Amino acid sequence: MALYAELHRHLGGSVVPRVLWRYFERNRNDLAQPFENYDQFETFFTRPRNTLDEYLELHTLVEKVQTEASLPYFIYRLMRGAYVFENLAYLELRYTPYLRTASDLTQTERIDRMAEIVDVVGKASQVGEYPIVTHQILCMHSRLPYEVNRAIVDLAAQMKHYVCAIDLAGGDGHYRDRLDEFVELYAYARSLNVNTTGHVYETTAGCYPELLPYLMRIGHGIQIPILHPELLRDLAARRQCLEVCPTTYLKTGTLQDIQQLKIVFDRCFEAGVDIAICTDNAGLHNVRLPFEYENLLTHDIIDFEQLQACQNAAFRHAFAWKHQQHPASILNGILAADLALAR
């Protein structure tokens, strides 16, 4: 039984189409009504989009229903699928807690409710029959005001028993006008000993070298080896890892062909920059982590030795992983838990 680590998965994009459809039918029929049947909904939900911004609109659909009350429903099914179908030993779930609070509250009230959301997600992720080590990454967002984003950083520092890092999301093409603000927030996070990652260098519009020194990992980052390979030496020196999510770039129109990723892996391996292969939005793609591995192999993007290097890098760069712990020890723990359940 192989055991994997998943470092870049969005809570909003983790809901597989069938689970979301059943929730609509049972609880939010108004969201199911535009579609004649499930097949029509799945086609809409998983089809490729023309741009990253168009793709991200799908997150708003899920955020509407991922409330404090419904989050345990979605997270239980997420954990079950990750254990049964993906053999995950470690999972970092990222999301913006502010966007899971009630929209009819004031900004201050929503900020105050964020801790409850983190607590709900943390408790719901502890599923005895699916023993995956799970931690949260809280996402600042390009659409949210400074006060909310700073509160997200503070919350990450205050709830380290559940939260392992912060992120910046919302489409990397939208950071430019607020770049100084985001640099300040990342510097503030590092001053609080909060781990950092961020969505940058995913698209050609999202290349911000100013942010790189503040990031411990880089969300996507594929434009660095493609367009700015001169930066790879600095990434290697800082031991930064790219979180590469292959299917995403085809779904967002960022890349036209998966073969375009070969230069990403080749240049990173040559420069000594680690890559963790991730799913990003496994539900939106209807693609699980082992298929991401298989797809890269069958298209000769990487070989098996490089795949193993990426899998090992995922554990090595996991924010909350105990580095002395080898995947084999996790397997022993899982087998022990299964045996206890059987008894």
C-alpha positions as CSV (number, residue, x, y, z in Angstrom):
1,M,0.0,0.0,0.0
2,A,1.7,3.2,-1.2
3,L,1.1,6.3,1.0
4,Y,1.2,9.8,-0.4
5,A,1.3,13.4,0.9
6,E,-1.0,16.0,-0.7
7,L,0.2,19.6,-0.1
8,H,-2.0,21.7,-2.4
9,R,-5.8,20.9,-2.2
10,H,-8.5,23.5,-1.9
11,L,-11.4,22.7,0.4
12,G,-13.8,24.3,-2.1
13,G,-12.4,22.3,-5.0
14,S,-12.2,19.0,-3.2
15,V,-15.9,18.2,-3.4
16,V,-16.4,15.6,-6.1
17,P,-19.4,16.3,-8.5
18,R,-21.5,13.4,-7.3
19,V,-21.3,14.5,-3.6
20,L,-22.1,18.1,-4.4
21,W,-25.0,17.1,-6.6
22,R,-26.5,14.9,-3.9
23,Y,-26.2,17.8,-1.4
24,F,-28.0,20.1,-3.9
25,E,-30.8,17.6,-4.3
26,R,-31.3,17.2,-0.6
27,N,-30.6,20.6,0.7
28,R,-30.3,23.3,-2.0
29,N,-32.7,22.4,-4.8
30,D,-32.4,26.0,-6.2
31,L,-28.8,25.2,-7.1
32,A,-29.8,21.9,-8.8
33,Q,-32.7,23.3,-10.8
34,P,-30.6,24.8,-13.7
35,F,-29.5,21.3,-14.6
36,E,-31.7,18.6,-16.0
37,N,-29.8,15.7,-14.5
38,Y,-26.5,14.8,-12.9
39,D,-24.7,14.2,-16.2
40,Q,-25.4,17.7,-17.3
41,F,-24.2,19.1,-14.0
42,E,-20.9,17.0,-14.1
43,T,-20.2,18.2,-17.6
44,F,-20.7,21.8,-16.5
45,F,-18.7,21.4,-13.3
46,T,-15.6,19.6,-14.7
47,R,-15.3,21.1,-18.2
48,P,-12.2,23.2,-19.0
49,R,-12.4,27.0,-18.7
50,N,-10.8,29.6,-20.9
51,T,-9.1,31.6,-18.1
52,L,-8.1,31.2,-14.5
53,D,-10.6,33.8,-13.4
54,E,-13.4,32.0,-15.1
55,Y,-12.3,28.8,-13.5
56,L,-12.2,30.4,-10.0
57,E,-15.9,31.3,-10.3
58,L,-16.7,27.7,-9.6
59,H,-15.3,28.1,-6.1
60,T,-18.0,30.6,-5.3
61,L,-20.6,28.0,-6.1
62,V,-19.2,25.7,-3.5
63,E,-18.4,28.4,-1.0
64,K,-22.2,29.2,-0.9
65,V,-22.9,25.7,0.6
66,Q,-19.8,25.1,2.7
67,T,-21.3,26.7,5.8
68,E,-20.4,26.0,9.4
69,A,-23.3,23.5,9.5
70,S,-22.6,21.7,6.3
71,L,-18.8,21.5,6.4
72,P,-18.7,18.2,8.4
73,Y,-20.8,16.6,5.7
74,F,-18.4,17.6,2.9
75,I,-15.2,16.9,4.9
76,Y,-16.2,13.4,6.0
77,R,-16.7,12.4,2.4
78,L,-13.5,14.2,1.4
79,M,-11.5,12.2,4.0
80,R,-13.2,8.9,3.0
81,G,-12.3,9.4,-0.6
82,A,-8.7,10.5,0.1
83,Y,-8.2,7.4,2.2
84,V,-10.0,4.8,0.2
85,F,-9.1,5.9,-3.3
86,E,-5.9,7.9,-2.9
87,N,-4.0,6.3,-0.1
88,L,-3.2,9.6,1.5
89,A,-1.2,9.6,4.7
90,Y,-0.9,13.4,4.9
91,L,-3.2,16.1,3.7
92,E,-3.1,19.9,3.9
93,L,-6.5,21.5,3.1
94,R,-6.5,25.2,2.2
95,Y,-9.4,27.6,2.2
96,T,-10.5,31.1,3.2
97,P,-12.3,30.9,6.5
98,Y,-13.9,34.3,6.0
99,L,-15.8,33.0,2.9
100,R,-17.4,30.2,5.0
101,T,-19.0,32.7,7.3
102,A,-22.5,34.1,6.8
103,S,-22.6,36.9,4.2
104,D,-25.3,38.8,6.1
105,L,-23.0,39.5,9.1
106,T,-20.9,42.6,9.4
107,Q,-17.2,42.3,8.5
108,T,-16.2,42.4,12.2
109,E,-18.8,39.6,13.0
110,R,-17.5,37.5,10.1
111,I,-13.9,37.9,11.3
112,D,-14.9,36.9,14.8
113,R,-16.6,33.7,13.4
114,M,-13.5,32.6,11.5
115,A,-12.1,30.8,14.5
116,E,-15.3,28.7,14.7
117,I,-14.9,27.7,11.1
118,V,-11.3,26.6,11.7
119,D,-12.4,24.6,14.7
120,V,-15.2,22.9,12.7
121,V,-12.9,22.0,9.9
122,G,-10.3,20.7,12.4
123,K,-12.6,18.5,14.3
124,A,-14.4,17.2,11.2
125,S,-11.0,16.2,9.7
126,Q,-10.3,13.8,12.5
127,V,-12.1,10.7,11.2
128,G,-11.2,7.6,13.1
129,E,-11.8,5.1,10.3
130,Y,-9.8,7.2,7.9
131,P,-6.6,8.1,9.8
132,I,-5.0,10.7,7.7
133,V,-2.7,13.4,9.2
134,T,-4.6,16.6,8.3
135,H,-3.8,20.3,8.7
136,Q,-5.2,23.5,7.4
137,I,-3.7,26.3,5.3
138,L,-5.6,29.5,5.7
139,C,-5.9,31.6,2.5
140,M,-5.7,35.3,2.4
141,H,-7.6,36.5,-0.7
142,S,-7.1,39.1,-3.4
143,R,-10.7,40.1,-3.1
144,L,-10.7,40.7,0.6
145,P,-9.6,43.9,2.4
146,Y,-6.4,44.3,4.3
147,E,-8.1,44.0,7.7
148,V,-9.6,40.6,6.9
149,N,-6.4,39.2,5.5
150,R,-4.4,40.4,8.5
151,A,-7.0,38.7,10.8
152,I,-6.4,35.5,8.8
153,V,-2.7,35.7,9.5
154,D,-3.4,36.3,13.2
155,L,-5.8,33.4,13.3
156,A,-3.2,31.1,11.8
157,A,-0.8,32.1,14.5
158,Q,-3.4,31.6,17.2
159,M,-4.6,28.1,16.1
160,K,-1.4,26.3,15.2
161,H,-2.9,23.1,16.6
162,Y,-5.1,23.0,13.4
163,V,-3.3,25.5,11.1
164,C,0.1,24.8,9.5
165,A,0.5,27.8,7.2
166,I,-1.1,30.7,5.3
167,D,-1.5,31.2,1.6
168,L,-2.6,33.9,-0.8
169,A,-5.3,33.0,-3.4
170,G,-7.8,34.7,-5.7
171,G,-6.0,34.6,-9.0
172,D,-2.3,35.7,-9.1
173,G,-3.0,38.2,-11.9
174,H,-4.9,40.4,-9.3
175,Y,-2.1,41.1,-6.8
176,R,-0.2,43.9,-8.6
177,D,-2.0,46.9,-7.2
178,R,-1.7,45.6,-3.6
179,L,1.7,44.0,-3.8
180,D,3.2,46.1,-1.0
181,E,0.3,45.1,1.2
182,F,0.8,41.4,0.5
183,V,4.6,41.7,1.1
184,E,3.8,43.3,4.5
185,L,1.4,40.6,5.4
186,Y,3.8,37.8,4.5
187,A,6.6,39.5,6.5
188,Y,4.2,39.8,9.4
189,A,3.3,36.1,9.2
190,R,7.0,35.2,9.2
191,S,7.5,37.4,12.3
192,L,4.9,35.3,14.0
193,N,6.6,32.0,12.9
194,V,3.7,31.2,10.6
195,N,4.7,29.0,7.6
196,T,4.0,30.5,4.2
197,T,3.0,29.5,0.7
198,G,1.3,31.5,-2.0
199,H,-0.3,31.3,-5.5
200,V,2.3,33.0,-7.7
201,Y,3.9,32.4,-11.1
202,E,0.9,30.2,-12.0
203,T,0.0,32.5,-15.0
204,T,2.1,34.9,-17.0
205,A,0.3,37.7,-15.3
206,G,1.2,36.5,-11.8
207,C,5.0,36.8,-11.7
208,Y,6.1,38.7,-8.6
209,P,9.7,38.3,-7.6
210,E,9.0,40.6,-4.6
211,L,7.0,37.9,-2.9
212,L,9.4,35.0,-3.4
213,P,11.7,35.7,-0.4
214,Y,8.8,35.4,1.9
215,L,7.5,32.1,0.7
216,M,8.6,28.7,2.1
217,R,6.7,26.9,-0.7
218,I,5.4,28.2,-4.0
219,G,1.8,27.4,-5.1
220,H,2.2,26.3,-8.7
221,G,5.2,28.5,-9.7
222,I,5.4,26.9,-13.2
223,Q,6.2,30.1,-14.9
224,I,9.5,30.3,-13.1
225,P,11.1,27.4,-15.0
226,I,9.2,28.2,-18.2
227,L,9.8,32.0,-18.4
228,H,12.3,32.9,-15.6
229,P,14.7,30.0,-15.2
230,E,17.3,32.4,-13.9
231,L,15.3,32.4,-10.6
232,L,15.7,28.7,-10.0
233,R,19.2,29.0,-8.4
234,D,17.7,31.3,-5.7
235,L,14.8,28.9,-5.2
236,A,17.2,26.0,-4.7
237,A,19.3,28.0,-2.2
238,R,16.2,28.9,-0.2
239,R,15.0,25.2,-0.5
240,Q,11.6,26.3,-1.8
241,C,9.4,23.7,-3.3
242,L,7.0,24.1,-6.2
243,E,3.4,22.8,-5.7
244,V,2.7,21.7,-9.2
245,C,-0.9,20.7,-10.1
246,P,-0.8,19.3,-13.6
247,T,-4.5,19.0,-14.5
248,T,-5.2,22.6,-13.3
249,Y,-3.2,24.2,-16.1
250,L,-5.3,22.4,-18.7
251,K,-8.6,23.2,-17.0
252,T,-7.7,27.0,-16.7
253,G,-6.3,27.4,-20.2
254,T,-2.9,28.3,-18.7
255,L,-1.3,25.5,-20.7
256,Q,-2.6,24.0,-23.9
257,D,-0.9,20.6,-23.6
258,I,0.5,18.6,-20.7
259,Q,3.7,18.2,-22.6
260,Q,4.5,21.8,-21.8
261,L,5.1,20.7,-18.2
262,K,8.2,18.6,-19.2
263,I,10.4,21.7,-19.2
264,V,9.1,22.6,-15.7
265,F,10.2,19.2,-14.3
266,D,13.4,19.0,-16.4
267,R,14.7,22.5,-15.4
268,C,13.7,22.0,-11.7
269,F,15.5,18.7,-11.4
270,E,18.5,20.1,-13.1
271,A,18.6,23.1,-10.8
272,G,17.9,21.1,-7.6
273,V,14.5,22.6,-7.0
274,D,12.0,20.2,-5.4
275,I,8.5,19.6,-6.9
276,A,5.5,18.2,-5.0
277,I,2.8,16.9,-7.4
278,C,-0.6,17.9,-6.2
279,T,-4.3,18.0,-7.3
280,D,-5.3,21.5,-6.4
281,N,-9.0,20.9,-7.0
282,A,-9.6,17.2,-7.2
283,G,-13.4,17.6,-7.2
284,L,-13.5,20.2,-9.9
285,H,-11.2,18.0,-12.1
286,N,-12.8,14.7,-11.1
287,V,-9.1,13.6,-10.9
288,R,-7.4,12.1,-7.9
289,L,-3.7,12.2,-6.9
290,P,-2.7,8.8,-8.3
291,F,-4.0,9.7,-11.7
292,E,-1.9,12.9,-11.7
293,Y,1.1,10.6,-11.1
294,E,0.0,8.2,-13.9
295,N,-0.7,11.0,-16.3
296,L,2.8,12.5,-16.0
297,L,4.3,9.0,-16.4
298,T,2.3,8.0,-19.5
299,H,3.0,11.2,-21.2
300,D,6.8,10.8,-20.5
301,I,6.9,14.1,-18.5
302,I,8.8,12.3,-15.7
303,D,10.1,8.8,-15.1
304,F,9.5,6.5,-12.1
305,E,12.6,7.6,-10.3
306,Q,11.6,11.3,-10.7
307,L,8.1,10.4,-9.5
308,Q,9.5,8.9,-6.3
309,A,11.6,12.0,-5.8
310,C,8.5,14.2,-6.1
311,Q,6.6,11.9,-3.7
312,N,9.5,12.1,-1.2
313,A,9.7,15.9,-1.6
314,A,6.0,16.2,-0.7
315,F,6.7,14.6,2.7
316,R,9.9,16.5,3.2
317,H,8.2,19.9,2.6
318,A,5.0,19.1,4.4
319,F,4.5,21.9,7.0
320,A,3.3,19.7,9.8
321,W,5.0,16.4,9.1
322,K,7.3,15.0,11.7
323,H,10.4,14.6,9.7
324,Q,11.7,11.6,11.7
325,Q,8.6,9.8,10.7
326,H,8.8,7.6,7.6
327,P,5.7,6.7,5.6
328,A,6.2,3.1,6.7
329,S,5.6,4.1,10.3
330,I,2.3,5.7,9.2
331,L,1.3,2.5,7.4
332,N,1.9,0.6,10.7
333,G,-0.3,3.1,12.5
334,I,-3.1,2.8,9.9
335,L,-2.9,-1.0,9.9
336,A,-3.2,-0.9,13.7
337,A,-6.2,1.4,13.5
338,D,-7.9,-0.9,11.0
339,L,-7.2,-4.0,13.2
340,A,-8.7,-2.2,16.2
341,L,-11.8,-1.3,14.2
342,A,-12.1,-4.9,13.0
343,R,-12.1,-6.1,16.7
